[in-house]
Amino acid sequence: MNVIKVDHKLRGLETLTRQGAAHGAECRVLSRLSPATFATGFQGTSRGAGSGARGIAGIVLGLAHFQRSCRRSKHGLAASPEKVHRVQKKSDDSRQRQKQWELEERQAEFWDHLFEGPEDSFRLAGEDPDVLRQKRVMIMISDTGGGHRASAMALADALQELYPVHITIRDVWTESCPFPFNTVVKQYMWMAKHTWSWRMLWYSSKFPVTRWMMQRFANILCKRIFMKAIQDDAPDLIISVHPGTQHIVIKALKKLARRQGSKSRIPFVTVVTDLGSAHPMWFHPEADRVFVPSDPVKDIALKCRVRESVIEEYGLPLRRAFWNAEPRTRQEVRDVLGIRQLKTVLVVGGGDGVGRLFNVAEALGQNLQDLADTGGAQLVVICGKNEKVRKQLQAMQWPDAVHAHIVGFVKNMDEWMAAADVIVTKAGPGTIAEACTRKLPVMLSSYLPGQEQGNVGFVVDGGFGDFCSDPRTIARTVVGWLQDEEALRRMSKNAGEQGRPRATLKIAQAIGQKWLATSTSTLLSMLEKLLKSELNSGAATGLDTGASERLPEHVGQQLSDALRGLKQAQQDCQSSEASLRDAKERVRQALAEAGQFRGSPMDLFSRSGA
């Protein structure tokens, strides 16, 4: 076997195979770029017999080259004249590009101020001159559990409530990616029932080398697919509500920007939907905004090198029904649902019905019999999509003092929570956050290792619930709460303090003010200049626009009315945001009508000197 010699300072490894040297050459390249040298070396361990030696060889040779490079830099070896010339030329080109960018920034200044909100260092992609065009928002998810889609739909509702935007929700992994990525939803469902597998995946992917290898594999097979999805939707903004749609999406956006010759990419926003803890894959240092629901998650984001200036904390996105407090009393809600006026325990298994629903519900039914002296109790079990458990529970014989209501998937969870005294659920972040808006004490029965473990601390440390995995202990604890009115009131108060019902609207407003809203003052200025130019265009020497006639009188009247309405709305915007939105819509309608006679709305502005 042919051998080659290695650096004499690396004792103990004097001979290596030529194939190992080849891996070392790869590592020498990577060692100049990043710590991925180690990952490249480890990749060699999976390439057939004897590959362990080749992988180690790759790591060693890469480190040797890195050490020699460091020594050369340290001693300051003189560079050749040709190299000095190349460096100077590169510096001159860089200064020229910087001047060009500054010029373009000044030219784009007019469009930059069309978006309300605090100024910062971020530059919007493609300063679109058509400020009246309906903005497009793409929300990236993966349907691993019902919480991510629920958060995406909640954000979509809030954005459309505040701004006239077009929104698409895409699960590109499942829709278009090849195996094994198109089966992640089925894999998640299986791992949720076999938590040992989820624990292994979650903690192994936190290790930087493993995470880098997983992301590299996904980029090779799926980045082009994500690029095509983005090109097809042509969004003005991308919002991610899943940890698996962070790094690959930003890589795709940067590749699209380079391909189009643009110096800036489409803005990218992350909305974290984990409550008490979060996986590092949630956070990318280049995200334009990162919305976190709690302080522990914010600390994790900072550790992942996310800039503090882009982190905003408002809470977890919740469905529309939880945006406001329940105006009805508990008794009134129970009447609407058709259930009895008794102490009520709500058992929830999540939208997919995961968790040990049957065992927990059975134990609660047996222990709630202890409340027979006070008139009995009521048990409501929401099984989600778990039809098997629903049929089993419906076939059960419950104690006489326990009135059981077994239902499947429901869309009025807010009413069921408002009717209950206590909720028993798995540690899903969405259910916990929604329970807090209804001031509901929470008993947690299970959690996914790693991902939902922080949610347990959020509930226990918050003083509005507890955790136990044993169904009989859960039942005894809940019955004890129901028998102690003071404990129920204390936990209910603590839950209400953790509730953030307006979080969804605040997140949507923060996003919209930066990337979706049109400045009122800009519209006012444009309309005033347009109407002034129309008044002066009656003379024969009017504007040299090539137009054959002035705007019709009724169109000019519409513009004037829109202008007056917009001014009035601006004065009243502190008390009526809805009036402001209506006035802007009238402006858009009037300009669309005017565009039929004088070209596009922007042509009107340009001809009037606006």
C-alpha positions in Angstrom: 0.0 0.0 0.0 1.4 3.4 -1.0 1.8 5.8 1.9 2.5 9.5 2.2 4.2 11.4 5.0 2.4 13.8 7.2 3.6 16.9 9.0 6.5 15.8 11.2 5.0 17.6 14.2 1.9 15.4 14.1 3.3 12.4 16.0 1.6 9.0 16.1 0.2 9.3 12.5 3.2 8.7 10.2 1.5 6.9 7.4 -1.9 7.4 5.8 -3.6 6.0 2.7 -3.8 8.1 -0.5 -7.6 8.2 -0.1 -7.2 9.6 3.3 -4.9 12.3 1.9 -7.7 13.1 -0.6 -10.1 13.7 2.3 -7.4 15.8 3.9 -7.2 18.0 0.8 -10.9 18.6 1.1 -10.5 19.5 4.8 -7.6 21.9 3.9 -10.0 23.9 1.8 -12.7 23.9 4.4 -10.3 24.7 7.2 -9.8 28.1 5.6 -13.6 28.8 5.8 -15.1 27.4 8.9 -15.1 24.7 11.7 -16.8 22.5 9.1 -13.4 20.7 8.9 -14.5 18.4 11.6 -17.8 17.6 9.9 -16.0 16.8 6.6 -13.6 14.5 8.5 -16.5 12.7 10.1 -18.2 12.2 6.7 -15.3 10.0 5.8 -16.3 7.6 8.5 -19.4 6.5 6.5 -17.6 5.6 3.2 -17.0 1.9 3.4 -14.4 -0.4 5.0 -11.4 1.3 6.5 -13.2 4.6 6.3 -12.6 5.4 9.9 -8.8 5.9 9.2 -9.6 8.0 6.2 -12.0 10.2 8.2 -9.3 10.8 10.9 -6.8 11.4 8.2 -8.9 14.1 6.7 -9.3 15.9 10.1 -5.6 15.7 10.9 -4.4 16.9 7.5 -7.0 19.8 7.6 -5.8 20.8 11.0 -2.2 20.6 9.9 -2.8 22.9 7.0 -4.7 25.3 9.3 -1.8 25.4 11.7 0.7 26.1 9.0 -1.5 28.9 7.6 -1.7 30.4 11.1 2.1 30.3 11.5 2.6 32.0 8.1 0.2 34.7 9.1 1.8 35.1 12.5 5.3 35.6 11.1 4.0 38.0 8.5 5.6 36.4 5.4 6.1 39.0 2.6 3.6 39.0 -0.2 4.6 39.0 -3.8 4.2 42.2 -5.9 1.5 40.5 -7.9 -0.5 39.7 -4.8 -0.2 43.3 -3.5 -1.5 44.5 -6.9 -4.5 42.2 -6.7 -5.3 43.3 -3.2 -5.1 47.0 -4.2 -7.3 46.4 -7.2 -9.8 44.5 -5.1 -9.9 47.4 -2.6 -10.5 49.9 -5.4 -13.3 47.8 -6.8 -14.9 47.6 -3.3 -14.8 51.4 -2.9 -16.4 51.9 -6.3 -19.1 49.4 -5.5 -19.7 51.2 -2.2 -20.1 54.5 -4.0 -22.6 53.0 -6.4 -24.6 51.5 -3.5 -24.7 54.9 -1.8 -26.0 56.5 -5.0 -28.7 53.9 -5.3 -29.6 54.4 -1.6 -30.2 58.1 -2.2 -32.3 57.4 -5.3 -34.3 54.9 -3.3 -34.8 57.2 -0.3 -38.2 58.3 -1.7 -39.5 54.7 -1.5 -37.9 53.8 1.8 -40.0 56.2 3.7 -43.3 54.7 2.4 -43.2 52.2 5.2 -44.1 53.3 8.7 -42.2 52.2 11.8 -38.8 52.8 13.4 -35.9 53.3 11.1 -33.1 50.7 11.4 -30.2 49.3 9.4 -32.3 47.0 7.3 -32.8 47.7 3.6 -35.9 46.5 1.8 -35.5 44.3 -1.2 -36.4 45.8 -4.6 -37.8 49.2 -3.7 -41.0 48.7 -5.6 -42.2 52.0 -7.0 -45.8 50.8 -7.1 -46.7 51.5 -3.5 -50.4 51.0 -4.2 -49.8 47.4 -5.3 -51.2 44.7 -2.9 -48.4 43.3 -0.9 -47.8 39.5 -0.9 -46.8 37.6 2.2 -45.6 34.0 2.2 -45.8 32.1 5.5 -43.5 29.0 5.7 -44.6 26.1 7.9 -44.3 22.3 8.3 -47.4 20.5 9.6 -45.5 18.7 12.4 -48.3 19.0 14.9 -51.3 21.3 14.6 -49.6 24.3 16.4 -47.5 25.6 13.6 -50.4 25.8 11.1 -52.7 27.3 13.8 -50.1 30.0 14.4 -49.7 30.7 10.7 -53.5 31.1 10.3 -53.6 33.4 13.3 -50.9 35.6 11.8 -52.7 35.6 8.5 -55.9 36.7 10.1 -54.2 39.5 12.0 -52.3 40.7 9.0 -55.4 40.8 6.8 -57.3 42.5 9.6 -54.8 45.3 9.6 -53.5 45.5 6.0 -54.8 44.7 2.5 -52.3 41.9 1.8 -52.4 38.6 -0.1 -51.2 35.7 2.1 -50.2 32.1 1.2 -49.3 29.4 3.7 -46.9 26.8 2.3 -45.5 23.5 3.6 -42.9 23.1 1.0 -41.3 20.1 2.7 -44.4 18.0 2.3 -45.7 19.5 -1.0 -42.6 19.3 -3.1 -39.4 17.9 -1.5 -38.1 14.4 -2.1 -37.9 11.5 0.3 -37.3 11.5 3.2 -38.3 15.2 3.6 -41.8 14.7 2.2 -42.6 12.3 5.1 -41.6 14.5 8.0 -45.2 14.8 9.2 -45.7 11.1 9.4 -42.3 10.7 11.1 -43.3 13.3 13.6 -46.6 11.6 14.4 -44.7 8.3 15.0 -42.0 9.9 17.1 -44.7 11.8 19.2 -46.0 8.3 20.2 -42.5 6.9 20.7 -40.8 9.7 22.6 -37.5 8.0 22.9 -36.9 8.5 19.2 -37.9 12.2 19.4 -35.5 12.7 22.3 -32.7 11.2 20.3 -33.4 13.4 17.3 -33.9 16.6 19.2 -30.8 16.4 21.3 -28.5 15.1 18.6 -29.6 17.9 16.3 -28.6 20.5 18.9 -25.0 19.3 18.5 -23.4 21.8 16.0 -21.7 19.2 13.8 -24.8 17.1 13.5 -26.9 20.1 12.8 -24.6 21.3 10.1 -24.6 17.9 8.4 -28.4 17.7 8.5 -28.7 21.2 7.1 -26.1 20.5 4.4 -28.0 17.4 3.3 -31.3 19.3 3.2 -29.7 22.1 1.2 -28.3 19.7 -1.4 -31.7 18.0 -2.0 -34.2 20.8 -1.4 -32.8 24.3 -1.8 -33.7 24.5 -5.4 -37.2 23.4 -4.6 -37.6 26.2 -2.0 -36.2 28.7 -4.6 -38.8 27.6 -7.1 -41.6 27.9 -4.5 -40.5 31.5 -3.6 -40.3 32.4 -7.3 -43.8 31.1 -8.0 -45.3 33.0 -5.1 -43.2 36.1 -5.6 -43.7 37.4 -2.0 -42.7 40.8 -0.7 -42.1 39.2 2.7 -41.5 35.7 4.1 -42.6 34.7 7.6 -41.4 31.5 9.1 -43.2 29.8 12.0 -41.2 26.5 12.0 -37.6 25.8 12.9 -37.2 23.8 9.7 -37.9 26.8 7.5 -35.1 29.1 8.7 -31.7 28.3 7.4 -32.7 26.7 4.1 -35.1 29.6 3.2 -32.5 32.3 3.9 -29.9 30.4 1.8 -32.5 30.2 -1.0 -33.3 33.9 -0.7 -29.6 34.9 -0.9 -29.1 32.6 -3.9 -32.1 34.2 -5.7 -30.8 37.7 -4.9 -27.4 36.9 -6.4 -29.0 35.3 -9.4 -31.0 38.5 -10.0 -28.1 40.7 -9.5 -29.7 42.3 -6.5 -27.8 43.7 -3.5 -30.6 42.9 -1.1 -33.0 39.9 -0.6 -36.6 39.5 0.3 -37.2 40.4 4.0 -37.4 37.3 6.3 -39.1 37.2 9.6 -39.1 34.5 12.3 -42.0 34.0 14.7 -41.1 31.5 17.3 -44.0 29.3 18.4 -42.2 27.4 21.3 -43.1 28.9 24.6 -40.6 28.0 27.4 -37.6 26.8 25.3 -36.6 26.6 21.7 -34.3 24.5 19.5 -31.2 26.4 18.0 -32.6 25.7 14.5 -35.2 28.4 15.2 -32.6 31.2 15.0 -30.6 32.5 12.1 -28.3 35.5 12.6 -29.4 37.1 9.3 -33.1 37.1 10.0 -34.6 40.6 9.7 -36.9 40.2 12.7 -37.3 37.5 15.3 -40.4 37.5 17.5 -40.1 35.5 20.7 -42.9 34.7 23.2 -40.9 34.7 26.5 -37.6 35.7 28.2 -36.1 32.2 28.2 -36.6 32.0 24.4 -35.0 35.4 24.0 -32.0 34.2 25.9 -31.6 31.2 23.6 -31.9 33.5 20.6 -29.1 35.7 21.9 -26.9 32.7 22.5 -27.5 31.7 18.8 -25.9 35.1 17.7 -29.2 36.8 16.8 -28.8 40.5 17.2 -30.7 42.0 20.1 -31.9 44.9 18.0 -34.0 42.5 15.8 -35.6 40.6 18.7 -39.1 41.6 19.8 -41.1 40.0 22.6 -44.9 40.1 22.4 -46.1 36.6 23.2 -47.3 33.6 21.2 -49.6 34.0 18.1 -53.1 32.9 19.1 -56.2 32.2 17.1 -58.7 35.0 16.5 -61.1 33.7 19.2 -58.5 34.4 21.9 -57.6 37.9 20.9 -60.1 39.3 23.4 -61.3 38.4 26.8 -64.5 36.3 27.1 -67.3 38.8 27.8 -69.7 36.1 29.0 -69.7 34.5 32.4 -68.8 30.8 32.8 -72.4 29.9 33.5 -73.5 31.7 30.3 -71.0 29.8 28.2 -72.1 26.5 29.7 -75.7 27.2 28.8 -74.6 27.9 25.2 -72.7 24.6 25.1 -75.6 22.7 26.6 -73.6 21.3 29.6 -74.5 21.3 33.3 -73.6 24.0 35.9 -71.0 21.8 37.7 -67.3 21.9 38.4 -65.8 21.1 35.0 -62.5 19.5 34.0 -61.4 19.9 30.4 -59.1 17.2 29.0 -57.4 18.1 25.7 -55.0 15.9 23.7 -54.0 18.5 21.1 -55.3 18.8 17.5 -53.9 15.4 16.6 -55.1 13.7 19.7 -51.7 12.6 20.9 -51.0 11.8 24.6 -52.4 9.2 27.0 -55.9 10.5 26.7 -57.8 7.3 27.6 -55.8 6.6 30.8 -56.0 10.2 32.0 -59.7 10.5 31.3 -60.5 7.2 32.9 -58.6 8.1 36.1 -60.3 11.5 36.3 -63.7 9.9 35.9 -63.0 7.6 38.9 -61.7 10.3 41.2 -64.3 13.0 40.3 -66.8 10.7 42.1 -65.4 12.2 45.3 -67.3 15.4 44.5 -70.6 13.6 44.7 -71.4 15.3 48.0 -71.2 18.7 46.3 -73.5 17.8 43.4 -71.0 15.9 41.2 -68.7 17.1 38.5 -68.4 17.3 34.8 -65.7 15.8 32.5 -65.2 17.1 29.0 -62.7 15.2 26.8 -61.7 16.7 23.4 -60.0 13.9 21.5 -59.0 15.9 18.4 -58.5 13.5 15.4 -58.1 10.5 17.6 -61.2 8.6 16.7 -60.2 5.4 18.3 -59.9 7.0 21.8 -63.1 8.9 21.2 -65.1 5.7 20.5 -63.5 4.0 23.5 -64.4 6.8 25.9 -68.0 7.1 24.6 -68.5 3.4 25.2 -67.3 3.6 28.9 -69.7 3.5 31.9 -69.0 6.6 34.0 -69.9 7.0 37.7 -73.3 8.4 38.4 -71.9 11.7 39.9 -69.7 12.3 36.8 -71.3 13.7 33.6 -69.0 13.0 30.7 -69.0 14.8 27.3 -66.7 13.1 24.7 -66.1 15.1 21.5 -63.7 14.9 18.6 -62.1 17.8 16.8 -63.7 21.2 17.7 -63.4 24.7 16.4 -64.8 26.5 19.4 -62.0 25.6 21.9 -62.3 29.2 23.3 -65.8 28.4 24.6 -64.8 25.0 26.1 -62.0 26.7 27.9 -64.2 29.5 29.1 -66.7 26.9 30.5 -64.0 24.9 32.4 -62.5 25.2 35.9 -59.3 23.3 35.1 -57.6 22.0 32.0 -55.6 18.8 31.7 -53.4 18.7 28.5 -50.0 17.9 27.1 -47.4 20.6 27.2 -48.2 22.1 23.8 -47.3 25.9 23.8 -50.5 27.0 22.0 -52.9 25.3 24.4 -51.0 26.7 27.4 -51.0 30.2 26.0 -54.7 30.0 25.1 -55.5 28.7 28.6 -53.7 31.7 30.1 -56.0 34.1 28.2 -59.0 32.4 29.8 -57.3 32.4 33.3 -57.4 28.6 33.4 -55.3 26.5 35.8 -53.3 23.9 33.9 -52.3 20.3 34.7 -49.8 19.0 32.3 -49.9 15.2 31.6 -47.0 14.7 29.1 -44.5 16.6 27.0 -42.2 16.0 24.1 -38.6 15.7 25.3 -36.5 18.8 24.6 -39.1 20.7 22.6 -41.9 21.0 25.2 -39.8 20.5 28.4 -39.4 24.2 28.8 -43.2 24.6 28.7 -43.4 22.6 31.9 -41.2 25.1 33.7 -43.3 28.0 32.3 -46.4 26.6 33.9 -44.9 25.4 37.2 -42.8 28.5 37.8 -45.7 30.7 36.7 -47.7 29.3 39.6 -50.8 28.4 37.6 -50.4 24.6 37.3 -48.3 21.5 37.8 -47.0 18.5 35.9 -47.4 14.7 36.5 -47.1 11.8 34.2 -49.1 9.3 36.3 -52.8 9.4 35.5 -54.0 8.5 39.0 -51.8 11.2 40.6 -53.1 13.7 38.0 -56.7 12.8 38.9 -56.1 13.2 42.7 -54.3 16.5 42.2 -57.1 18.0 40.0 -59.8 16.9 42.4 -57.9 18.5 45.2 -57.8 21.8 43.3 -61.5 21.6 42.7 -62.1 21.2 46.4 -59.9 24.2 47.3 -61.6 27.4 46.1 -58.7 29.5 47.3 -56.1 27.5 45.3 -58.3 27.8 42.2 -58.6 31.6 42.5 -54.8 31.9 43.1 -53.9 29.8 40.1 -56.5 31.5 37.9 -55.0 34.9 38.8 -51.5 33.8 38.0 -52.6 32.3 34.7 -54.2 35.6 33.7 -51.0 37.4 34.4 -49.2 35.2 31.9 -51.8 35.7 29.3 -51.1 37.9 26.2 -54.3 37.9 24.2 -53.1 40.8 22.0 -49.8 39.2 21.0 -51.0 38.2 17.5 -52.1 41.7 16.6 -49.0 43.3 18.0 -46.8 41.0 16.0 -48.8 41.7 12.8 -48.7 45.4 13.5 -44.9 45.4 14.0 -44.4 43.4 10.7 -46.9 45.6 8.8 -45.5 48.9 9.9 -42.1 47.9 8.7 -42.9 46.1 5.4 -46.6 46.4 4.5 -47.9 49.8 5.4 -48.0 52.9 3.1 -47.1 56.2 4.8 -50.2 58.5 5.2 -48.1 61.6 4.7 -46.7 60.3 1.5 -50.2 59.7 0.1 -51.3 63.2 1.2 -48.3 64.8 -0.5 -48.9 62.8 -3.7 -52.6 63.6 -3.9 -52.1 67.3 -3.2 -49.5 67.6 -6.0 -51.6 65.6 -8.4 -54.7 67.8 -7.8 -52.7 70.9 -8.1 -51.2 69.8 -11.4 -54.7 69.0 -12.7 -55.9 72.5 -11.9 -53.0 73.9 -13.8 -53.4 71.6 -16.8 -56.4 73.4 -18.3 -54.1 75.9 -20.1 -52.8 75.1 -23.6 -49.3 75.0 -22.2 -50.2 72.5 -19.6 -48.0 69.6 -18.5 -46.0 68.1 -21.3 -47.3 64.6 -20.6 -48.7 63.6 -23.9 -52.2 63.3 -22.5 -55.1 64.4 -24.7 -57.4 65.5 -22.0 -57.7 66.3 -18.3 -59.1 63.8 -15.8 -63.0 63.7 -16.0 -64.7 65.9 -13.4 -66.1 63.0 -11.4 -62.7 61.4 -11.1 -61.2 64.7 -9.9 -64.0 65.0 -7.4 -63.2 61.4 -6.1 -59.6 62.3 -5.6 -60.6 65.5 -3.7 -63.0 63.6 -1.5 -60.3 60.9 -0.9 -57.8 63.6 0.0 -60.2 65.2 2.5 -61.1 61.8 4.0 -57.4 60.9 4.3 -56.6 64.1 6.1 -59.5 63.6 8.5 -58.5 60.0 9.1 -54.9 61.1 9.8 -56.2 63.5 12.5 -58.3 60.8 14.1 -55.9 57.8 13.7 -55.2 57.7 17.4 -58.8 56.9 18.1 -59.8 55.1 14.9 -57.4 53.0 12.9 -60.2 51.5 10.9 -61.1 54.9 9.5 -57.6 55.4 8.3 -57.6 52.1 6.5 -60.9 52.9 4.8 -59.6 56.3 3.7 -56.5 54.7 2.2 -58.7 52.2 0.4 -60.7 55.1 -1.2 -57.5 56.6 -2.4 -56.5 53.4 -4.0 -59.9 53.1 -5.7 -59.8 56.7 -6.9 -56.3 56.3 -8.3 -57.3 53.0 -10.0 -60.2 54.9 -11.7 -57.9 57.7 -12.6 -55.4 55.2 -14.1 -57.9 54.2 -16.7 -57.6 57.7 -18.2 -54.0 58.7 -17.5 -52.1 55.4 -17.3 -50.8 53.8 -14.1 -51.1 55.6 -10.7 -47.4 56.1 -10.7 -47.6 57.8 -14.1 -50.1 60.3 -12.5 -47.6 61.1 -9.8 -44.6 61.4 -12.1 -46.5 63.7 -14.5 -47.5 65.9 -11.7 -44.0 66.2 -10.4 -44.7 64.2 -7.2 
